[in-house]
Amino acid sequence: SALLQKPALETVRSSLRLLNASAYRLQSECRKTVPPEPGAAVDYQLLTQQVIQCAYDIAKAAKQLVTITTREKKQ
């Protein structure tokens, strides 16, 4: 297997950081859907927006990884 060039390697690292952070944040936001105590208010509209943003960031990071690995295979 060919080694990634330095710019490509940095892009992969950056994408993996975004993917990891977004997945962690998604998990955290999903936990908030269960109130800490019965009857506690949950802002589902805000949570939905946060989950959508996390999902977008995960998709963005995944696309970056696919793009860079596809480009590297062609070289």
C-alpha positions in Angstrom: 0.0 0.0 0.0 1.3 3.5 -0.9 1.9 6.0 1.9 -0.2 9.1 1.9 1.6 12.3 0.9 2.0 14.8 3.7 -0.8 17.2 2.7 -3.1 14.2 2.2 -2.1 12.8 5.6 -2.9 16.1 7.3 -6.3 16.2 5.6 -7.0 12.7 6.8 -6.0 13.6 10.4 -8.2 16.7 10.3 -11.1 14.7 8.9 -10.7 12.0 11.6 -10.6 14.7 14.3 -13.8 16.2 13.0 -15.4 12.8 12.7 -14.4 11.8 16.3 -15.5 15.1 17.8 -18.8 15.1 15.9 -19.6 11.6 16.9 -18.8 12.3 20.5 -21.0 15.4 20.4 -23.8 13.5 18.7 -23.8 11.0 21.5 -23.8 13.7 24.1 -26.8 15.5 22.4 -28.7 12.3 22.1 -28.3 11.6 25.9 -30.0 15.0 26.6 -33.2 13.6 25.1 -33.7 11.6 28.4 -34.4 14.1 31.1 -32.1 13.9 34.2 -35.2 13.7 36.4 -38.9 12.9 35.6 -40.8 16.0 34.5 -37.6 18.0 33.6 -38.1 20.2 30.5 -36.2 19.2 27.3 -35.8 21.6 24.4 -36.4 19.1 21.6 -36.3 21.8 18.9 -32.8 22.9 20.0 -31.7 19.2 20.4 -32.9 18.4 16.9 -30.9 21.3 15.5 -27.8 20.1 17.4 -28.3 16.5 16.2 -28.7 17.7 12.6 -25.5 19.8 12.8 -23.6 16.8 14.3 -24.9 14.5 11.5 -23.9 17.1 8.9 -20.3 17.3 10.4 -20.0 13.5 10.4 -21.1 13.3 6.8 -18.7 16.1 5.9 -15.8 14.4 7.5 -16.7 11.0 5.9 -16.9 12.7 2.5 -13.4 14.3 3.0 -12.0 10.8 3.9 -13.6 9.2 0.8 -12.3 12.0 -1.4 -8.7 11.9 -0.2 -8.5 8.1 -0.2 -10.0 7.9 -3.7 -7.6 10.6 -5.0 -4.6 8.8 -3.5 -5.6 5.5 -5.1 -5.7 7.1 -8.5 -2.1 8.4 -8.2 
